[in-house]
Amino acid sequence: VFVTTHSSDNNYCVQKYIPFNSTTEHTRKLENGKWSEWTNVWLNVGYLNGWIDYGTDYPPVQYRITGSGTVEFRGSCKGGNSAAWKHVLKIPIRIEKQMFIKGITKGYNPCALTIYGDGNGNAIVVSLKDVNSDWLCLDGVTITN
């Protein structure tokens, strides 16, 4: 573990960690007394409006933040309210500006979603167009904040 602190501010610290069986570097930082999540670790999202994991054959919807700050998504969900402008996912990350993203839905068709910050440090993914509640996949979706 490598630790870097600010010389005159004890509310700031950076930790870097490389597991013994990996070459992937994980980083987290302390700012104003609050630790960020470790980078490069897959974490589950929160489902909203009836969305649930797709099933055992597919991973749940997860996200990770890379060392460069890019947010990557993977996984599938189903069963929620897919009407336009309904909230689908809640993720504990800050989003600086609203962005549009593409998912894959029933029949391997593209669908449109948007992601925006809720003002409380969370990102909300919202259904926009052509989302089918039978299957929503976010494999390969990335956003750069």
Summary of the structure (lengths in Angstrom):
residues: 145
radius of gyration: 17.0
end to end distance: 26.7
largest distance: 56.8
contacts: 418
relative contact order: 0.17
helix: 2%
strand: 48%
